[in-house]
Amino acid sequence: MNQKEFDHKLDAVIKQALLLQIERDIAALPPDDEARKMNLIRPEFDAKMRRICARSDRRDRMKPVLQTARRVAIAAMVAIAILFGTLMTNTAVRATIVEVIVEWYEQFTRFVGISSEEEAKHIEARSWSPAYLPEGYMEVSRFESDSTIVEYEDHDGNLLLLRYTVEINDLTVDNEETIYSTIEVDEITYYLSEAASEAKPNVLVWFEAGYRLNLSGHLDVDTLLSVAVSTK
Amino acid sequence: MLSFYLATLESDEDKETMTKIYEDYKNQCHLYAWTFLDNEGDVEDAVHSAFLEVIKRKDKMFALKPSDFKRYLVVIVRNKALDILRARKRVRPYEDEFLTFAADTAPTMDETLSGKELVELVLQAMEELSPEHKLVITLKILEEKKNPEIAKIMGLSKKQTENTLYSARISLRKKMLSMGVQNESERV
């Protein structure tokens, strides 16, 4: 059986296992009248929760509204700037089907891929692989779902992850403690999130042939870029 | 606490139903949360979040048979408790310990093990997963939620959610392999 079939079968077994666990948990619970005698609930809990929840409920409702408004405002500003720049350098505009708007957040750098739904349907399905890998690295697994995730590992257990998708999805890259920049190679722009500490991986994001690709690993920038540029 | 829940409901009928639900299940929910958590504050947080979730899903939940409702409620309390555990110890994706593979004579999913034995094996392997992995697998496979919804529940980005789910599956698969089960195609 191939890996996909194995995963589907495993999912079915996992679901059965979880259902069985829940049934066992329910059977193990004492009846309500016995649970009541245990006096588990503090009388103060009701009053305290009423006060805390009444305040936080209003704040929580406002938070998503404010975040959305901020995102829309930033995206609009950046979109206008990009379009203006594009008009001013008309000869530099590439005929691609994907335009990228980069949004800055307090914590995340977000790439919103905007492509025509109709044009996206005509994107040729393909597998991507790097022609160049640093010494010792080899592919150890490939997971296909809404997007494809390919894992490469070297002898020391260091991981390199390649992820790609043709869907019109958002990609969020953690830019806390990272240095953000762009690199142009062969008319392709690579968006680099360079980690400020060794604990975080370096991440490259780029758009090619209607796909969005993401490469992350604890490699120096030059090596990571070499892997990305060789990925076809 | 009950009056807070009632205030978020609209009709008197809904409020009556929610009152009954709260009174019928509050003690068992507390008891169940205690099986995952080890302090009163976390237990109260889990139970509180669970009843809020019931109100959010009231259209679906109020229409359930009592046995199905209880099952759903138990799953909700479990997920809230796992979420609290997960928040306590932030497990980063990719930083899971990979176990060694079993011998090449191990039984496969197609032979030797009966369905029941396989389910028990999976249950055992799942017990060893981190709270984050348990939660993401429960949300994805048992509750059949889409990735964006899971991302929202767990407070992760979409990319982090996909990676967490990916590493959870890998971790589970490798724990099962260490217990002696492998995919036929992986047999050496």
Interface residues (C-beta under 8 A of the other chain):
Chain A: M1 N2 Q3 F6 D7 K9 L10 D11 V13 I14 K15 Q16 A17 L18 L19 L20 Q21 I22 E23 D25 I26 L29 P30 D32 A35 R36 M38 L40 I41 R42 F45 D46 A47 M49 R50 C53 A54 D57 F108 S141 F143 S145 D146 S147 I149 G157 L159 L161 R163 N169 D170 L171 T172 V173 D174 N214
Chain B: M1 L2 S3 F4 A7 T8 D24 Y25 K26 N27 Q28 H30 L31 Y32 W34 T35 E40 E44 H48 K70 R71 V74 V75 R78 Y94 F98 M109 D110 G115 L118 V119 E120 V122 L123 M126 I137 T138 I141 L142 N147 S157 K158 K159 Q160 E162 N163 Y166 R169 I170 L172 R173 N183 E184 S185
